[in-house]
Amino acid sequence: MDFSFFRPIFVSALDICLNYYYERSVDILIKIID
């Protein structure tokens, strides 16, 4: 397996997932506070 090829794809996918969950948790927190 050539990890130098898969690494950027994996990192960008992870970044997208983290951004998605971060935005979701912020929305949930705002709803709880309101």
Rosetta constraint file for C-alpha pairs under 8 A:
AtomPair CA 2 CA 6 HARMONIC 6.85 0.50
AtomPair CA 3 CA 7 HARMONIC 5.57 0.50
AtomPair CA 4 CA 8 HARMONIC 7.52 0.50
AtomPair CA 5 CA 9 HARMONIC 7.57 0.50
AtomPair CA 6 CA 10 HARMONIC 6.06 0.50
AtomPair CA 7 CA 11 HARMONIC 6.00 0.50
AtomPair CA 8 CA 12 HARMONIC 6.02 0.50
AtomPair CA 9 CA 13 HARMONIC 6.09 0.50
AtomPair CA 10 CA 14 HARMONIC 6.05 0.50
AtomPair CA 11 CA 15 HARMONIC 6.05 0.50
AtomPair CA 12 CA 16 HARMONIC 6.18 0.50
AtomPair CA 13 CA 17 HARMONIC 6.27 0.50
AtomPair CA 14 CA 18 HARMONIC 6.11 0.50
AtomPair CA 15 CA 19 HARMONIC 6.10 0.50
AtomPair CA 16 CA 20 HARMONIC 6.11 0.50
AtomPair CA 17 CA 21 HARMONIC 6.19 0.50
AtomPair CA 18 CA 22 HARMONIC 5.91 0.50
AtomPair CA 19 CA 23 HARMONIC 6.16 0.50
AtomPair CA 20 CA 24 HARMONIC 6.22 0.50
AtomPair CA 21 CA 25 HARMONIC 6.03 0.50
AtomPair CA 22 CA 26 HARMONIC 6.19 0.50
AtomPair CA 23 CA 27 HARMONIC 6.25 0.50
AtomPair CA 24 CA 28 HARMONIC 6.25 0.50
AtomPair CA 25 CA 29 HARMONIC 6.06 0.50
AtomPair CA 26 CA 30 HARMONIC 6.17 0.50
AtomPair CA 27 CA 31 HARMONIC 6.30 0.50
AtomPair CA 28 CA 32 HARMONIC 6.22 0.50
AtomPair CA 29 CA 33 HARMONIC 6.13 0.50
AtomPair CA 30 CA 34 HARMONIC 6.12 0.50
